[in-house]
Amino acid sequence: MLKISEQIAIPDNEIEIKAVRSQGAGGQNVNKVSTAIHLRFDIKASSLPYLFKEKLLKLSESRISKDGVIVIKAQQFRTQQQNKEDALKRLKQVIKTALIRKNKRIATKPTKGAKRRRLDRKTKRSQLKASRKKVDYD
């Protein structure tokens, strides 16, 4: 059971974890031991509340496929257990980003002083530019 928050938890049977061989250099061990972890989590088939599913599917996350499956490959560590914990931690992080509510922006108006300062700067700038013009001696 992966606990996301106080109210939300994901049962282990909804998370598909598969051990695969790691990529890259690693000597003799890399060719015979499957230490990397492929984690798959189907958002649509999960027991998450409908609102969270919708928010997750709308995320512009590269780890979420078009089919609504979160795919995470963890191969940072040398042991399978550490990679499994890392993959679960990253899954939890992706789901938590969908749970964060964004505050609505309240439109504000500039103050009278700010308007006056802006206009003062504009007039000073225009006077400076006017003083750079060629003088007509006629």
ZIHUKA-V669174 format. One record per residue. N is the residue number from 1. PHI is phi in whole degrees, 0 to 359 (NA if undefined). OMEGA is omega as a letter, one per 40 degrees, with the letter a starting at -180 (NA if undefined). D_LAST is the distance of its C-alpha to the last C-alpha in Angstrom with 2 decimals. Layout:
n=N phi=PHI omega=OMEGA d_last=D_LAST
n=N phi=PHI omega=OMEGA d_last=D_LAST
This chain:
n=1 phi=NA omega=i d_last=90.02
n=2 phi=262 omega=a d_last=86.33
n=3 phi=271 omega=a d_last=85.06
n=4 phi=268 omega=i d_last=81.39
n=5 phi=214 omega=a d_last=81.21
n=6 phi=298 omega=a d_last=83.64
n=7 phi=264 omega=a d_last=84.06
n=8 phi=246 omega=i d_last=83.51
n=9 phi=216 omega=a d_last=85.74
n=10 phi=250 omega=i d_last=86.32
n=11 phi=296 omega=a d_last=89.93
n=12 phi=297 omega=a d_last=90.74
n=13 phi=288 omega=i d_last=91.97
n=14 phi=271 omega=i d_last=88.46
n=15 phi=255 omega=i d_last=87.02
n=16 phi=264 omega=a d_last=88.07
n=17 phi=243 omega=a d_last=88.22
n=18 phi=227 omega=i d_last=89.18
n=19 phi=272 omega=i d_last=89.56
n=20 phi=228 omega=i d_last=88.17
n=21 phi=284 omega=i d_last=87.75
n=22 phi=286 omega=i d_last=84.61
n=23 phi=267 omega=i d_last=82.12
n=24 phi=84 omega=a d_last=81.09
n=25 phi=288 omega=i d_last=82.82
n=26 phi=182 omega=i d_last=85.75
n=27 phi=76 omega=a d_last=88.61
n=28 phi=293 omega=a d_last=92.05
n=29 phi=294 omega=a d_last=91.63
n=30 phi=295 omega=a d_last=88.82
n=31 phi=274 omega=a d_last=91.08
n=32 phi=236 omega=a d_last=94.00
n=33 phi=242 omega=i d_last=92.77
n=34 phi=269 omega=a d_last=90.71
n=35 phi=256 omega=i d_last=88.52
n=36 phi=285 omega=a d_last=85.39
n=37 phi=239 omega=i d_last=85.32
n=38 phi=256 omega=i d_last=84.09
n=39 phi=249 omega=i d_last=83.61
n=40 phi=233 omega=i d_last=83.23
n=41 phi=225 omega=a d_last=82.72
n=42 phi=276 omega=a d_last=82.67
n=43 phi=293 omega=a d_last=80.47
n=44 phi=295 omega=a d_last=81.72
n=45 phi=269 omega=a d_last=85.40
n=46 phi=278 omega=a d_last=85.04
n=47 phi=265 omega=i d_last=86.26
n=48 phi=293 omega=i d_last=82.82
n=49 phi=298 omega=a d_last=81.71
n=50 phi=305 omega=a d_last=79.88
n=51 phi=300 omega=a d_last=76.53
n=52 phi=291 omega=i d_last=76.55
n=53 phi=299 omega=a d_last=77.46
n=54 phi=298 omega=i d_last=74.49
n=55 phi=296 omega=i d_last=72.11
n=56 phi=296 omega=a d_last=73.52
n=57 phi=292 omega=i d_last=73.20
n=58 phi=278 omega=a d_last=69.54
n=59 phi=299 omega=i d_last=68.68
n=60 phi=266 omega=a d_last=66.60
n=61 phi=257 omega=a d_last=69.00
n=62 phi=290 omega=a d_last=69.81
n=63 phi=278 omega=i d_last=73.43
n=64 phi=262 omega=a d_last=74.06
n=65 phi=280 omega=i d_last=75.11
n=66 phi=295 omega=i d_last=74.53
n=67 phi=280 omega=a d_last=78.15
n=68 phi=84 omega=i d_last=77.50
n=69 phi=244 omega=i d_last=79.28
n=70 phi=275 omega=a d_last=78.00
n=71 phi=242 omega=a d_last=78.84
n=72 phi=233 omega=i d_last=78.73
n=73 phi=246 omega=a d_last=79.93
n=74 phi=248 omega=i d_last=80.70
n=75 phi=216 omega=a d_last=81.58
n=76 phi=287 omega=a d_last=79.96
n=77 phi=259 omega=a d_last=83.24
n=78 phi=272 omega=a d_last=86.42
n=79 phi=250 omega=a d_last=88.81
n=80 phi=295 omega=a d_last=89.22
n=81 phi=296 omega=i d_last=89.55
n=82 phi=295 omega=i d_last=86.26
n=83 phi=294 omega=i d_last=84.47
n=84 phi=295 omega=i d_last=86.10
n=85 phi=297 omega=i d_last=84.91
n=86 phi=296 omega=a d_last=81.39
n=87 phi=296 omega=i d_last=81.34
n=88 phi=295 omega=i d_last=82.61
n=89 phi=295 omega=i d_last=80.03
n=90 phi=291 omega=i d_last=77.22
n=91 phi=298 omega=i d_last=78.65
n=92 phi=300 omega=a d_last=78.71
n=93 phi=295 omega=i d_last=75.07
n=94 phi=297 omega=a d_last=73.99
n=95 phi=292 omega=i d_last=75.89
n=96 phi=295 omega=i d_last=74.52
n=97 phi=296 omega=i d_last=70.92
n=98 phi=284 omega=a d_last=71.78
n=99 phi=279 omega=a d_last=73.28
n=100 phi=289 omega=i d_last=70.14
n=101 phi=271 omega=i d_last=68.52
n=102 phi=270 omega=i d_last=64.75
n=103 phi=288 omega=i d_last=63.29
n=104 phi=288 omega=i d_last=61.16
n=105 phi=281 omega=i d_last=57.53
n=106 phi=262 omega=a d_last=56.50
n=107 phi=291 omega=i d_last=52.94
n=108 phi=241 omega=i d_last=51.01
n=109 phi=254 omega=i d_last=47.83
n=110 phi=292 omega=a d_last=45.14
n=111 phi=286 omega=i d_last=45.38
n=112 phi=298 omega=i d_last=42.88
n=113 phi=296 omega=i d_last=41.92
n=114 phi=294 omega=i d_last=41.34
n=115 phi=297 omega=a d_last=39.10
n=116 phi=297 omega=i d_last=37.06
n=117 phi=297 omega=i d_last=36.75
n=118 phi=297 omega=a d_last=35.64
n=119 phi=294 omega=i d_last=32.88
n=120 phi=298 omega=i d_last=31.80
n=121 phi=297 omega=i d_last=31.61
n=122 phi=295 omega=a d_last=29.55
n=123 phi=293 omega=i d_last=26.94
n=124 phi=297 omega=a d_last=26.85
n=125 phi=295 omega=a d_last=26.48
n=126 phi=294 omega=i d_last=23.63
n=127 phi=295 omega=i d_last=21.79
n=128 phi=298 omega=i d_last=22.51
n=129 phi=292 omega=i d_last=21.19
n=130 phi=294 omega=i d_last=17.98
n=131 phi=288 omega=i d_last=17.47
n=132 phi=273 omega=a d_last=17.83
n=133 phi=294 omega=i d_last=14.90
n=134 phi=291 omega=i d_last=12.10
n=135 phi=271 omega=i d_last=9.22
n=136 phi=266 omega=a d_last=5.77
n=137 phi=270 omega=a d_last=3.83
n=138 phi=287 omega=NA d_last=0.00
